[in-house]
Amino acid sequence: MGTSYYFESPDSYRRYSIRGYFDDQSQNVVWWDEQLLEEKAAAHGVSREARMMVAEFNCPGEGVMKLEGYTSERDHIKSSRVPLDLQKDGYSRFPDEWDFVLANYTRGANDPLIIDSVALLAPGISAIPPGYEEAPIIPPSLKPVYKGSSHESEKISIHPPPSKVIKGPDIAPLTVEQKFISRAKILQTIIPVSGDSIELRFYDNAEIDGDSIAVFLNGHLIEQHILLSDQPHIMRISVTRLADDNELVMVAENLGSIPPNTSLMVAIVGGNHYEARLQSTEGSSALVRFIKEPSADPRKTR
């Protein structure tokens, strides 16, 4: 998670929130623009399209770190691919809320609680669904971490930024279809599709606390009342029923005893295994896109 800037100068740019992952199969870093956060005097030369990047990490020499691969429009992956070549700079032209995480990453700031809290500080990001009020709280400090290998070394306490708790009004329970329609759908990952079928395995990704989910494929409910546990709930989807670009949405039916609703989805596609850690709340649902490779449809190869 983080932010990206497309700019001609520090006074002319567009800023997006980004989300991504490391692909163990291809050894690539994959990330994409999630939401436009800020636009300042953006000139015509700065693209307005949200983008996706796929790149291999390359460290060819001391002090040189590069990401090399390709970039495309996020919503038109196949038709807009161009080369990508990024090199780490020595400083940031755009100080923002992520500077704290970057400066302290190896000293405790890589904790998921801090990452999630910082993500909510970005302008334009709202985790509060309509009709809800927010009450600020200060979470407890994290355990101290030690600089160096010895506990006698300097001790550093990391305090996460303030987070928020959501209190909802008294309203009639929504149906799962109403939850699907009303909640924001947050893209978690993009998975290429090949072969005859996809096998999906859903687990609870944290303490087993009664999380229950429903799954929609391209807007249609395919299964509900899935109780997550440490044992997989298995679903299989035929590739022949898929379009070229498909949206699988996980909707939280409840939040269990320890919110939010978190799950681990393992997708087995064409002999490859992909993992996605999905999080759903009363305001958002987790979205996974499955993109068919050109030869993925068995009907087109026989």
C-alpha positions as CSV (number, residue, x, y, z in Angstrom):
1,M,0.0,0.0,0.0
2,G,1.1,3.6,-0.5
3,T,0.8,6.4,-3.0
4,S,2.0,7.2,-6.5
5,Y,2.6,10.6,-8.2
6,Y,2.5,11.3,-11.9
7,F,4.0,14.7,-12.4
8,E,5.7,17.2,-14.6
9,S,6.9,19.3,-11.6
10,P,6.2,19.4,-7.8
11,D,3.4,21.9,-8.6
12,S,1.8,19.9,-11.4
13,Y,0.8,16.3,-10.6
14,R,-1.8,13.6,-9.9
15,R,-1.7,11.5,-6.8
16,Y,-3.2,8.0,-6.4
17,S,-3.5,5.6,-3.6
18,I,-1.9,2.3,-4.7
19,R,-2.2,-1.4,-3.7
20,G,-0.1,-4.4,-4.8
21,Y,1.6,-7.6,-3.9
22,F,4.7,-9.8,-4.7
23,D,4.0,-12.7,-7.1
24,D,5.9,-15.7,-5.9
25,Q,5.3,-17.5,-9.2
26,S,6.8,-14.9,-11.5
27,Q,9.0,-13.1,-8.9
28,N,7.4,-9.8,-10.0
29,V,6.1,-6.9,-8.0
30,V,2.5,-6.1,-9.1
31,W,0.7,-2.9,-8.1
32,W,-2.0,-0.6,-9.4
33,D,-3.6,2.8,-8.9
34,E,-6.6,2.4,-6.7
35,Q,-8.1,5.9,-6.2
36,L,-7.3,9.4,-7.4
37,L,-6.5,11.3,-4.2
38,E,-5.3,14.7,-5.4
39,E,-4.9,16.7,-8.6
40,K,-2.9,19.9,-8.8
41,A,-2.6,21.9,-12.0
42,A,-2.0,18.6,-13.9
43,A,-0.8,19.4,-17.4
44,H,-1.9,17.6,-20.6
45,G,1.2,15.4,-20.6
46,V,0.2,13.7,-17.3
47,S,-2.1,10.7,-18.0
48,R,-5.6,10.7,-16.4
49,E,-5.9,6.9,-16.6
50,A,-5.4,4.7,-13.5
51,R,-2.5,2.4,-14.3
52,M,-1.2,-1.1,-13.4
53,M,2.5,-2.0,-13.2
54,V,4.3,-5.4,-13.3
55,A,8.0,-5.2,-12.7
56,E,11.0,-7.3,-11.7
57,F,13.2,-5.9,-8.9
58,N,16.8,-5.3,-10.2
59,C,19.8,-4.1,-8.1
60,P,22.6,-4.0,-10.7
61,G,25.1,-2.1,-8.5
62,E,25.7,-0.3,-5.2
63,G,23.2,2.4,-4.6
64,V,21.1,1.5,-7.8
65,M,17.7,-0.1,-7.3
66,K,15.3,-0.5,-10.3
67,L,11.9,-1.9,-11.2
68,E,11.8,-3.0,-14.8
69,G,8.8,-4.5,-16.6
70,Y,5.6,-3.0,-18.2
71,T,2.7,-0.7,-17.4
72,S,-0.8,-0.6,-18.8
73,E,-4.1,1.1,-18.1
74,R,-5.5,-0.6,-15.1
75,D,-8.9,-1.3,-16.8
76,H,-7.5,-2.2,-20.2
77,I,-4.5,-4.4,-19.4
78,K,-4.2,-6.2,-22.7
79,S,-4.5,-3.3,-25.1
80,S,-2.3,-0.6,-23.5
81,R,0.9,-2.3,-22.4
82,V,4.2,-0.2,-22.6
83,P,7.7,-0.7,-21.1
84,L,8.3,0.4,-17.5
85,D,11.7,1.4,-16.1
86,L,11.8,3.0,-12.6
87,Q,14.9,3.8,-10.6
88,K,15.0,4.7,-6.9
89,D,15.6,8.3,-6.2
90,G,17.6,9.7,-3.4
91,Y,14.8,11.8,-2.0
92,S,11.1,12.5,-2.3
93,R,9.7,15.5,-4.1
94,F,6.3,14.9,-2.4
95,P,6.4,14.5,1.4
96,D,3.3,12.8,2.7
97,E,1.9,10.6,5.4
98,W,3.9,7.6,4.3
99,D,7.3,9.2,5.2
100,F,6.9,8.0,8.8
101,V,6.5,4.3,7.6
102,L,9.4,4.5,5.2
103,A,11.7,6.1,7.8
104,N,10.9,3.5,10.4
105,Y,10.0,0.5,8.3
106,T,12.8,-1.8,9.7
107,R,12.2,-0.6,13.3
108,G,8.6,-1.6,13.7
109,A,6.6,0.6,11.3
110,N,5.9,-2.4,9.1
111,D,3.3,-3.5,11.5
112,P,-0.1,-4.0,9.7
113,L,-1.9,-1.9,12.3
114,I,0.4,1.1,11.4
115,I,0.1,0.5,7.7
116,D,-3.7,0.4,7.8
117,S,-3.9,3.5,10.0
118,V,-1.6,5.5,7.8
119,A,-3.6,4.5,4.7
120,L,-6.7,6.2,6.3
121,L,-4.8,9.5,6.7
122,A,-4.6,10.1,3.0
123,P,-6.8,13.0,1.7
124,G,-9.9,11.7,-0.1
125,I,-9.9,8.3,1.7
126,S,-12.9,7.5,3.7
127,A,-13.6,4.2,5.5
128,I,-16.9,5.5,6.9
129,P,-20.1,4.3,5.0
130,P,-23.0,6.7,4.6
131,G,-25.2,7.1,7.7
132,Y,-22.4,6.3,10.1
133,E,-20.5,8.5,12.6
134,E,-16.9,8.1,13.6
135,A,-15.4,8.2,17.1
136,P,-11.6,8.8,17.3
137,I,-9.7,6.4,19.5
138,I,-6.0,6.1,20.3
139,P,-4.8,2.5,20.0
140,P,-2.3,1.1,22.5
141,S,1.4,1.5,21.7
142,L,3.1,-1.5,20.0
143,K,5.6,-3.5,21.9
144,P,9.0,-1.9,21.8
145,V,11.4,-3.2,19.2
146,Y,15.2,-3.3,19.6
147,K,17.7,-1.7,17.4
148,G,20.4,-4.4,16.8
149,S,20.6,-8.0,17.9
150,S,21.0,-7.4,21.6
151,H,18.3,-6.4,24.1
152,E,20.8,-4.1,25.6
153,S,20.7,-2.0,22.5
154,E,18.7,1.2,22.1
155,K,15.0,0.6,22.6
156,I,12.6,2.3,20.2
157,S,8.8,2.5,20.8
158,I,6.7,2.9,17.7
159,H,3.3,4.6,18.2
160,P,0.8,4.2,15.4
161,P,-1.2,7.1,14.1
162,P,-4.7,7.5,15.6
163,S,-7.2,5.2,14.1
164,K,-11.0,5.3,14.0
165,V,-13.8,3.1,15.2
166,I,-17.1,3.1,13.4
167,K,-20.5,3.2,15.3
168,G,-23.5,2.5,13.2
169,P,-27.1,3.6,13.5
170,D,-30.0,1.4,14.3
171,I,-31.2,0.1,10.9
172,A,-32.9,-3.0,9.6
173,P,-30.4,-5.8,8.6
174,L,-29.5,-5.7,4.9
175,T,-29.8,-8.7,2.6
176,V,-26.5,-10.0,1.2
177,E,-27.5,-8.6,-2.2
178,Q,-28.1,-5.1,-0.7
179,K,-24.7,-5.3,1.0
180,F,-23.1,-6.2,-2.3
181,I,-24.7,-3.2,-4.1
182,S,-24.2,-0.6,-1.4
183,R,-20.6,-1.3,-0.3
184,A,-17.5,0.0,-2.1
185,K,-15.5,-2.7,-3.9
186,I,-11.8,-2.5,-3.2
187,L,-9.5,-4.2,-5.7
188,Q,-7.2,-6.6,-3.9
189,T,-5.4,-8.4,-6.7
190,I,-5.5,-9.4,-10.4
191,I,-5.0,-13.0,-11.4
192,P,-4.3,-14.3,-14.9
193,V,-6.6,-17.2,-16.0
194,S,-5.6,-20.3,-18.0
195,G,-6.7,-23.9,-18.2
196,D,-10.1,-25.5,-17.8
197,S,-11.1,-24.5,-14.3
198,I,-10.2,-22.4,-11.3
199,E,-10.2,-23.8,-7.8
200,L,-10.7,-21.3,-4.9
201,R,-10.0,-22.1,-1.3
202,F,-11.2,-19.7,1.4
203,Y,-9.7,-19.7,5.0
204,D,-10.0,-17.4,7.9
205,N,-6.8,-15.3,7.8
206,A,-6.7,-14.5,11.5
207,E,-8.1,-16.0,14.7
208,I,-11.1,-18.2,14.1
209,D,-13.9,-15.9,15.2
210,G,-17.0,-16.8,13.2
211,D,-16.4,-14.8,10.0
212,S,-19.0,-15.5,7.3
213,I,-18.9,-14.4,3.7
214,A,-20.8,-14.5,0.4
215,V,-19.2,-14.6,-3.0
216,F,-20.4,-12.9,-6.1
217,L,-19.0,-13.5,-9.7
218,N,-19.7,-10.8,-12.2
219,G,-22.5,-9.4,-10.1
220,H,-24.3,-12.7,-9.5
221,L,-24.4,-14.5,-6.1
222,I,-22.8,-17.9,-6.5
223,E,-22.5,-18.9,-2.8
224,Q,-23.4,-17.5,0.6
225,H,-23.1,-18.4,4.3
226,I,-19.5,-19.5,3.9
227,L,-18.2,-19.9,7.5
228,L,-14.4,-19.3,7.5
229,S,-12.1,-21.6,9.5
230,D,-8.6,-23.1,9.4
231,Q,-10.0,-25.7,7.0
232,P,-10.5,-24.7,3.3
233,H,-14.0,-24.0,1.9
234,I,-13.5,-25.1,-1.8
235,M,-15.2,-23.7,-4.8
236,R,-14.6,-24.5,-8.5
237,I,-15.4,-22.3,-11.4
238,S,-15.3,-23.4,-15.1
239,V,-13.2,-21.2,-17.3
240,T,-15.8,-21.6,-20.1
241,R,-18.3,-19.6,-18.1
242,L,-15.9,-16.7,-17.6
243,A,-15.7,-13.5,-19.7
244,D,-12.3,-12.0,-20.7
245,D,-12.3,-9.8,-17.6
246,N,-14.1,-11.0,-14.4
247,E,-14.9,-9.6,-11.0
248,L,-15.1,-11.9,-7.9
249,V,-16.4,-10.0,-4.9
250,M,-16.2,-11.3,-1.3
251,V,-19.0,-9.7,0.8
252,A,-18.8,-9.9,4.6
253,E,-22.1,-11.3,6.0
254,N,-20.8,-10.5,9.5
255,L,-17.6,-9.3,11.0
256,G,-17.1,-12.2,13.5
257,S,-16.2,-11.4,17.1
258,I,-13.0,-9.6,16.0
259,P,-13.6,-7.1,13.2
260,P,-12.9,-6.7,10.3
261,N,-13.8,-9.9,8.3
262,T,-10.5,-11.2,7.0
263,S,-9.9,-14.2,4.8
264,L,-7.1,-15.9,2.8
265,M,-8.1,-16.9,-0.7
266,V,-5.9,-19.4,-2.5
267,A,-6.6,-19.6,-6.3
268,I,-5.2,-22.6,-8.2
269,V,-5.2,-21.6,-11.9
270,G,-3.4,-23.6,-14.6
271,G,-1.2,-25.4,-12.1
272,N,-0.1,-22.1,-10.4
273,H,-1.1,-21.0,-6.9
274,Y,-2.0,-17.4,-6.1
275,E,-2.7,-16.1,-2.6
276,A,-4.8,-13.0,-1.7
277,R,-5.5,-11.7,1.8
278,L,-9.0,-10.2,1.6
279,Q,-10.6,-7.8,4.1
280,S,-14.2,-6.8,4.1
281,T,-16.0,-4.3,6.4
282,E,-19.5,-2.8,6.8
283,G,-18.4,-0.2,4.2
284,S,-16.4,-2.2,1.7
285,S,-16.0,-5.6,0.0
286,A,-12.9,-7.3,-1.4
287,L,-12.6,-7.5,-5.2
288,V,-10.4,-9.9,-7.2
289,R,-10.2,-9.6,-11.0
290,F,-9.6,-12.7,-13.1
291,I,-8.2,-11.8,-16.6
292,K,-8.2,-14.5,-19.3
293,E,-5.0,-15.1,-21.1
294,P,-5.5,-15.3,-24.9
295,S,-5.6,-19.1,-25.0
296,A,-7.4,-19.6,-21.7
297,D,-10.8,-20.4,-23.3
298,P,-10.8,-24.2,-24.2
299,R,-13.5,-23.6,-26.8
300,K,-11.1,-21.4,-28.8
301,T,-8.3,-23.9,-28.9
302,R,-10.0,-27.1,-30.1
